[in-house]
Amino acid sequence: MAEEGVVIGCHNADQWKERLEKHKGSQKLLVVDFTASWCGPCRAIAPILADFAKKFTNVSFLKVDVDEVETVAQEYSVEAMPTFLFLKNGEVVDKVVGAKKDELHECIVKHSGVASS
């Protein structure tokens, strides 16, 4: 399964656990978009996140719908959508709340170890 250049949806807790387990032990950055189908800003940032996924092929991108996978959203104390969590080796290293394209880009660059282009 190709994981580079795409945002992968996690639609249940098992998919989430599987993705997180794959990621542990890796220094690769994992960007998780906590989203909701009814959230306007989430829909607005989605194509931008997809562009980042294509641009930063050294980073993994996941999308978690808070209504589908409520337990995961609660586990990470997600209270506003969209919330982006940045994980390395299974640990949260940063967080961006809101559809903030520039802040999102800065965090990806900062934690992926790649120079901005």
N, CA, C and O atoms as a DFTB+ gen file, in Angstrom:
468 C
 N C O
     1  1       0.846      -1.194       0.000
     2  2       0.000       0.000       0.000
     3  2       0.884       1.247       0.000
     4  3       1.762       1.400       0.849
     5  1       0.643       2.119      -0.948
     6  2       1.426       3.354      -1.038
     7  2       0.981       4.318       0.038
     8  3      -0.209       4.607       0.163
     9  1       1.918       4.816       0.811
    10  2       1.579       5.744       1.876
    11  2       2.188       7.114       1.646
    12  3       1.911       8.050       2.397
    13  1       3.007       7.242       0.624
    14  2       3.647       8.530       0.366
    15  2       2.752       9.366      -0.527
    16  3       2.164       8.873      -1.489
    17  1       2.663      10.645      -0.184
    18  2       1.940      11.573      -1.036
    19  2       0.436      11.557      -0.886
    20  3      -0.269      12.188      -1.673
    21  1      -0.083      10.831       0.133
    22  2      -1.530      10.787       0.338
    23  2      -1.866      10.975       1.811
    24  3      -1.039      10.739       2.691
    25  1      -3.098      11.404       2.057
    26  2      -3.627      11.492       3.416
    27  2      -4.488      10.248       3.614
    28  3      -5.450      10.029       2.878
    29  1      -4.142       9.442       4.601
    30  2      -4.824       8.177       4.830
    31  2      -5.886       8.338       5.907
    32  3      -5.603       8.832       6.999
    33  1      -7.095       7.924       5.600
    34  2      -8.188       8.021       6.558
    35  2      -8.191       6.842       7.523
    36  3      -8.001       5.696       7.116
    37  1      -8.405       7.128       8.790
    38  2      -8.601       6.094       9.813
    39  2     -10.063       6.166      10.228
    40  3     -10.508       7.173      10.780
    41  1     -10.813       5.093       9.962
    42  2     -12.260       5.140      10.178
    43  2     -12.723       4.378      11.410
    44  3     -13.912       4.359      11.727
    45  1     -11.768       3.742      12.112
    46  2     -12.131       3.086      13.369
    47  2     -10.889       2.958      14.246
    48  3      -9.770       3.191      13.790
    49  1     -11.094       2.592      15.484
    50  2      -9.998       2.544      16.454
    51  2      -8.938       1.518      16.056
    52  3      -7.752       1.726      16.313
    53  1      -9.350       0.418      15.434
    54  2      -8.382      -0.607      15.021
    55  2      -7.446      -0.082      13.944
    56  3      -6.240      -0.327      13.997
    57  1      -7.991       0.640      12.962
    58  2      -7.148       1.234      11.914
    59  2      -6.165       2.217      12.546
    60  3      -4.990       2.250      12.181
    61  1      -6.649       3.011      13.488
    62  2      -5.796       3.988      14.171
    63  2      -4.644       3.276      14.882
    64  3      -3.483       3.657      14.729
    65  1      -4.973       2.240      15.662
    66  2      -3.950       1.506      16.419
    67  2      -2.913       0.891      15.486
    68  3      -1.713       0.922      15.761
    69  1      -3.392       0.336      14.387
    70  2      -2.497      -0.295      13.408
    71  2      -1.519       0.738      12.834
    72  3      -0.319       0.477      12.743
    73  1      -2.031       1.894      12.453
    74  2      -1.177       2.954      11.894
    75  2      -0.180       3.461      12.938
    76  3       0.991       3.681      12.630
    77  1      -0.650       3.642      14.165
    78  2       0.210       4.154      15.225
    79  2       1.321       3.154      15.550
    80  3       2.470       3.542      15.760
    81  1       0.974       1.871      15.590
    82  2       1.971       0.826      15.873
    83  2       3.051       0.798      14.796
    84  3       4.237       0.663      15.094
    85  1       2.622       0.928      13.531
    86  2       3.566       0.952      12.408
    87  2       4.552       2.094      12.571
    88  3       5.708       2.013      12.153
    89  1       4.067       3.154      13.185
    90  2       4.861       4.370      13.272
    91  2       5.833       4.387      14.436
    92  3       6.853       5.076      14.385
    93  1       5.528       3.637      15.484
    94  2       6.402       3.621      16.664
    95  2       7.752       3.033      16.275
    96  3       7.833       2.089      15.489
    97  1       8.798       3.602      16.834
    98  2      10.133       3.122      16.487
    99  2      10.679       3.814      15.247
   100  3      11.821       3.588      14.846
   101  1       9.851       4.658      14.647
   102  2      10.265       5.382      13.445
   103  2      10.469       6.846      13.816
   104  3       9.717       7.406      14.613
   105  1      11.474       7.446      13.242
   106  2      11.688       8.881      13.462
   107  2      10.899       9.700      12.447
   108  3      10.963      10.930      12.448
   109  1      10.157       9.015      11.581
   110  2       9.364       9.694      10.565
   111  2       8.229      10.464      11.239
   112  3       7.586       9.955      12.157
   113  1       7.992      11.669      10.787
   114  2       6.927      12.495      11.335
   115  2       5.572      11.984      10.867
   116  3       5.387      11.635       9.701
   117  1       4.621      11.948      11.812
   118  2       3.243      11.582      11.510
   119  2       2.369      12.793      11.832
   120  3       2.348      13.271      12.966
   121  1       1.646      13.285      10.816
   122  2       0.737      14.409      11.008
   123  2      -0.681      13.845      11.009
   124  3      -1.109      13.208      10.046
   125  1      -1.404      14.089      12.106
   126  2      -2.766      13.573      12.230
   127  2      -3.749      14.742      12.208
   128  3      -3.676      15.654      13.032
   129  1      -4.667      14.692      11.250
   130  2      -5.703      15.711      11.100
   131  2      -6.976      15.186      11.754
   132  3      -7.616      14.271      11.236
   133  1      -7.344      15.776      12.904
   134  2      -8.618      15.442      13.528
   135  2      -9.655      16.362      12.915
   136  3      -9.567      17.584      13.035
   137  1     -10.640      15.764      12.255
   138  2     -11.567      16.511      11.423
   139  2     -12.996      16.054      11.692
   140  3     -13.221      15.114      12.454
   141  1     -13.951      16.717      11.068
   142  2     -15.355      16.316      11.132
   143  2     -16.027      16.704       9.825
   144  3     -15.718      17.743       9.242
   145  1     -16.940      15.870       9.374
   146  2     -17.589      16.114       8.080
   147  2     -18.384      17.415       8.076
   148  3     -18.541      18.032       7.022
   149  1     -18.887      17.843       9.227
   150  2     -19.710      19.045       9.334
   151  2     -18.888      20.324       9.531
   152  3     -19.453      21.414       9.620
   153  1     -17.557      20.196       9.601
   154  2     -16.685      21.324       9.932
   155  2     -16.209      22.040       8.660
   156  3     -15.457      21.478       7.864
   157  1     -16.662      23.297       8.484
   158  2     -16.279      24.094       7.311
   159  2     -14.776      24.312       7.182
   160  3     -14.216      24.051       6.117
   161  1     -14.097      24.787       8.246
   162  2     -12.646      24.980       8.161
   163  2     -11.894      23.672       7.840
   164  3     -10.851      23.698       7.185
   165  1     -12.428      22.542       8.302
   166  2     -11.802      21.242       8.006
   167  2     -11.843      20.974       6.501
   168  3     -10.863      20.526       5.906
   169  1     -12.997      21.257       5.904
   170  2     -13.137      21.045       4.456
   171  2     -12.233      22.004       3.692
   172  3     -11.685      21.651       2.647
   173  1     -12.079      23.221       4.217
   174  2     -11.250      24.227       3.542
   175  2      -9.767      23.841       3.565
   176  3      -9.050      24.095       2.597
   177  1      -9.303      23.232       4.655
   178  2      -7.877      22.912       4.786
   179  2      -7.531      21.558       4.135
   180  3      -6.362      21.288       3.860
   181  1      -8.536      20.717       3.892
   182  2      -8.286      19.370       3.357
   183  2      -7.443      19.354       2.074
   184  3      -6.489      18.579       1.998
   185  1      -7.758      20.185       1.058
   186  2      -6.920      20.159      -0.159
   187  2      -5.498      20.663       0.099
   188  3      -4.557      20.241      -0.573
   189  1      -5.343      21.556       1.061
   190  2      -4.014      22.066       1.415
   191  2      -3.202      20.948       2.066
   192  3      -2.020      20.772       1.770
   193  1      -3.853      20.194       2.957
   194  2      -3.189      19.054       3.595
   195  2      -2.787      18.014       2.536
   196  3      -1.702      17.437       2.609
   197  1      -3.656      17.785       1.568
   198  2      -3.349      16.844       0.480
   199  2      -2.130      17.315      -0.315
   200  3      -1.293      16.505      -0.714
   201  1      -2.035      18.628      -0.543
   202  2      -0.860      19.193      -1.232
   203  2       0.409      18.981      -0.400
   204  3       1.458      18.631      -0.941
   205  1       0.308      19.196       0.920
   206  2       1.460      18.970       1.802
   207  2       1.886      17.509       1.750
   208  3       3.079      17.206       1.760
   209  1       0.910      16.601       1.695
   210  2       1.218      15.167       1.639
   211  2       2.015      14.831       0.380
   212  3       2.924      14.002       0.412
   213  1       1.662      15.488      -0.733
   214  2       2.400      15.268      -1.985
   215  2       3.804      15.867      -1.904
   216  3       4.763      15.293      -2.419
   217  1       3.914      17.023      -1.255
   218  2       5.175      17.754      -1.182
   219  2       6.154      17.119      -0.184
   220  3       7.347      17.001      -0.462
   221  1       5.635      16.715       0.973
   222  2       6.482      16.143       2.029
   223  2       6.327      14.624       2.048
   224  3       5.636      14.072       2.905
   225  1       6.977      13.957       1.096
   226  2       6.825      12.503       0.984
   227  2       7.544      11.750       2.107
   228  3       7.367      10.542       2.263
   229  1       8.348      12.465       2.881
   230  2       9.039      11.851       4.023
   231  2       8.186      11.902       5.295
   232  3       8.635      11.485       6.363
   233  1       6.952      12.415       5.176
   234  2       6.044      12.564       6.315
   235  2       4.794      11.739       6.034
   236  3       4.328      11.683       4.896
   237  1       4.247      11.096       7.070
   238  2       2.984      10.368       6.922
   239  2       1.841      11.260       7.386
   240  3       1.972      12.004       8.358
   241  1       0.721      11.176       6.682
   242  2      -0.452      11.990       6.997
   243  2      -1.661      11.090       7.225
   244  3      -1.989      10.243       6.393
   245  1      -2.313      11.287       8.361
   246  2      -3.542      10.554       8.669
   247  2      -4.671      11.547       8.905
   248  3      -4.453      12.676       9.343
   249  1      -5.880      11.096       8.602
   250  2      -7.073      11.900       8.859
   251  2      -7.995      11.065       9.734
   252  3      -8.317       9.925       9.398
   253  1      -8.419      11.637      10.860
   254  2      -9.303      10.943      11.791
   255  2     -10.572      11.770      11.966
   256  3     -10.521      12.911      12.427
   257  1     -11.710      11.185      11.593
   258  2     -12.994      11.863      11.799
   259  2     -13.396      11.665      13.257
   260  3     -13.574      10.534      13.710
   261  1     -13.539      12.770      13.990
   262  2     -13.811      12.690      15.434
   263  2     -15.151      12.031      15.744
   264  3     -15.337      11.498      16.838
   265  1     -16.079      12.059      14.800
   266  2     -17.370      11.411      15.026
   267  2     -17.280       9.904      14.782
   268  3     -18.010       9.133      15.405
   269  1     -16.400       9.483      13.889
   270  2     -16.214       8.053      13.609
   271  2     -15.337       7.384      14.666
   272  3     -15.595       6.252      15.074
   273  1     -14.308       8.090      15.098
   274  2     -13.319       7.508      16.022
   275  2     -13.230       8.395      17.274
   276  3     -12.182       8.957      17.592
   277  1     -14.350       8.495      17.956
   278  2     -14.485       9.395      19.109
   279  2     -13.483       9.071      20.220
   280  3     -12.972       9.977      20.879
   281  1     -13.206       7.797      20.423
   282  2     -12.295       7.394      21.513
   283  2     -10.892       7.953      21.307
   284  3     -10.234       8.356      22.266
   285  1     -10.439       7.978      20.068
   286  2      -9.097       8.502      19.771
   287  2      -9.068      10.008      19.981
   288  3      -8.110      10.545      20.537
   289  1     -10.109      10.682      19.539
   290  2     -10.201      12.138      19.740
   291  2     -10.176      12.455      21.232
   292  3      -9.516      13.407      21.648
   293  1     -10.881      11.678      22.035
   294  2     -10.908      11.895      23.482
   295  2      -9.550      11.603      24.101
   296  3      -9.091      12.331      24.982
   297  1      -8.913      10.540      23.638
   298  2      -7.599      10.153      24.161
   299  2      -6.583      11.293      24.008
   300  3      -5.729      11.495      24.870
   301  1      -6.689      12.029      22.905
   302  2      -5.761      13.128      22.632
   303  2      -6.352      14.491      23.001
   304  3      -5.801      15.527      22.628
   305  1      -7.457      14.493      23.723
   306  2      -8.099      15.729      24.196
   307  2      -8.379      16.719      23.069
   308  3      -8.154      17.921      23.216
   309  1      -8.867      16.209      21.957
   310  2      -9.207      17.071      20.821
   311  2     -10.562      17.712      21.103
   312  3     -11.564      17.021      21.287
   313  1     -10.574      19.048      21.135
   314  2     -11.799      19.767      21.471
   315  2     -12.283      20.682      20.361
   316  3     -13.435      21.114      20.373
   317  1     -11.418      20.981      19.403
   318  2     -11.793      21.865      18.295
   319  2     -11.334      21.231      16.989
   320  3     -10.339      20.508      16.954
   321  1     -12.070      21.510      15.918
   322  2     -11.703      20.991      14.616
   323  2     -11.395      22.151      13.676
   324  3     -12.052      23.191      13.736
   325  1     -10.400      21.979      12.809
   326  2      -9.471      20.841      12.822
   327  2      -8.385      21.006      13.892
   328  3      -7.993      22.122      14.233
   329  1      -7.923      19.894      14.399
   330  2      -6.743      19.867      15.265
   331  2      -5.722      18.965      14.588
   332  3      -6.033      17.843      14.187
   333  1      -4.516      19.465      14.469
   334  2      -3.436      18.692      13.863
   335  2      -2.442      18.324      14.946
   336  3      -1.918      19.195      15.640
   337  1      -2.182      17.031      15.090
   338  2      -1.164      16.577      16.030
   339  2       0.028      16.091      15.239
   340  3      -0.120      15.480      14.180
   341  1       1.206      16.365      15.755
   342  2       2.457      15.953      15.127
   343  2       3.091      14.927      16.045
   344  3       3.419      15.235      17.191
   345  1       3.265      13.711      15.552
   346  2       3.803      12.631      16.377
   347  2       5.109      12.107      15.811
   348  3       5.291      12.000      14.599
   349  1       6.011      11.786      16.722
   350  2       7.255      11.108      16.370
   351  2       7.419       9.961      17.353
   352  3       7.355      10.152      18.567
   353  1       7.629       8.779      16.817
   354  2       7.809       7.595      17.649
   355  2       6.628       7.417      18.614
   356  3       6.809       6.991      19.754
   357  1       5.427       7.747      18.146
   358  2       4.221       7.567      18.947
   359  2       3.948       8.666      19.958
   360  3       2.921       8.638      20.636
   361  1       4.858       9.642      20.071
   362  2       4.694      10.719      21.050
   363  2       4.321      12.029      20.352
   364  3       4.847      12.348      19.286
   365  1       3.408      12.778      20.967
   366  2       3.015      14.082      20.418
   367  2       4.150      15.078      20.634
   368  3       4.589      15.293      21.764
   369  1       4.622      15.687      19.543
   370  2       5.705      16.669      19.635
   371  2       5.220      18.091      19.367
   372  3       5.920      19.058      19.669
   373  1       4.010      18.218      18.794
   374  2       3.482      19.547      18.512
   375  2       2.000      19.438      18.181
   376  3       1.466      18.346      17.986
   377  1       1.342      20.610      18.122
   378  2      -0.100      20.645      17.893
   379  2      -0.466      21.979      17.256
   380  3       0.045      23.024      17.656
   381  1      -1.349      21.941      16.269
   382  2      -1.899      23.157      15.674
   383  2      -3.417      23.013      15.719
   384  3      -3.973      22.033      15.223
   385  1      -4.083      24.005      16.321
   386  2      -5.541      23.988      16.387
   387  2      -6.069      25.048      15.432
   388  3      -5.717      26.224      15.529
   389  1      -6.916      24.614      14.511
   390  2      -7.485      25.536      13.531
   391  2      -6.890      25.321      12.148
   392  3      -5.840      24.695      11.998
   393  1      -7.574      25.848      11.141
   394  2      -7.146      25.695       9.749
   395  2      -6.091      26.750       9.417
   396  3      -6.330      27.662       8.626
   397  1      -4.933      26.607      10.034
   398  2      -3.853      27.596       9.891
   399  2      -2.764      27.034       8.985
   400  3      -1.829      26.371       9.435
   401  1      -2.916      27.319       7.701
   402  2      -2.021      26.767       6.679
   403  2      -0.552      27.045       6.984
   404  3       0.268      26.128       6.941
   405  1      -0.205      28.297       7.291
   406  2       1.199      28.660       7.497
   407  2       1.786      27.986       8.733
   408  3       2.919      27.505       8.707
   409  1       1.011      27.955       9.814
   410  2       1.467      27.320      11.044
   411  2       1.644      25.811      10.843
   412  3       2.588      25.207      11.352
   413  1       0.726      25.230      10.100
   414  2       0.793      23.802       9.773
   415  2       2.069      23.502       8.981
   416  3       2.792      22.550       9.275
   417  1       2.323      24.333       7.979
   418  2       3.519      24.179       7.144
   419  2       4.788      24.303       7.987
   420  3       5.712      23.500       7.856
   421  1       4.823      25.320       8.856
   422  2       6.006      25.528       9.711
   423  2       6.274      24.322      10.599
   424  3       7.423      23.910      10.760
   425  1       5.221      23.755      11.176
   426  2       5.391      22.590      12.062
   427  2       5.886      21.364      11.292
   428  3       6.714      20.602      11.790
   429  1       5.369      21.183      10.072
   430  2       5.826      20.049       9.263
   431  2       7.310      20.208       8.953
   432  3       8.085      19.262       9.093
   433  1       7.698      21.399       8.536
   434  2       9.110      21.660       8.219
   435  2       9.976      21.467       9.469
   436  3      11.014      20.807       9.419
   437  1       9.543      22.043      10.574
   438  2      10.302      21.996      11.831
   439  2      10.545      20.561      12.295
   440  3      11.656      20.219      12.700
   441  1       9.513      19.724      12.236
   442  2       9.624      18.388      12.815
   443  2      10.005      17.298      11.813
   444  3      10.339      16.182      12.211
   445  1       9.956      17.615      10.517
   446  2      10.313      16.590       9.523
   447  2      11.809      16.629       9.214
   448  3      12.360      15.690       8.640
   449  1      12.460      17.731       9.604
   450  2      13.902      17.841       9.351
   451  2      14.221      18.162       7.911
   452  3      15.340      17.934       7.452
   453  1      13.248      18.688       7.197
   454  2      13.438      19.022       5.786
   455  2      13.440      20.536       5.639
   456  3      12.640      21.228       6.269
   457  1      14.322      21.037       4.822
   458  2      14.375      22.477       4.569
   459  2      13.123      22.880       3.812
   460  3      12.636      22.130       2.965
   461  1      12.606      24.047       4.109
   462  2      11.412      24.542       3.450
   463  2      11.711      24.856       1.979
   464  3      12.786      25.353       1.641
   465  1      10.750      24.557       1.129
   466  2      10.945      24.899      -0.287
   467  2       9.810      25.749      -0.782
   468  3       9.794      26.138      -1.949
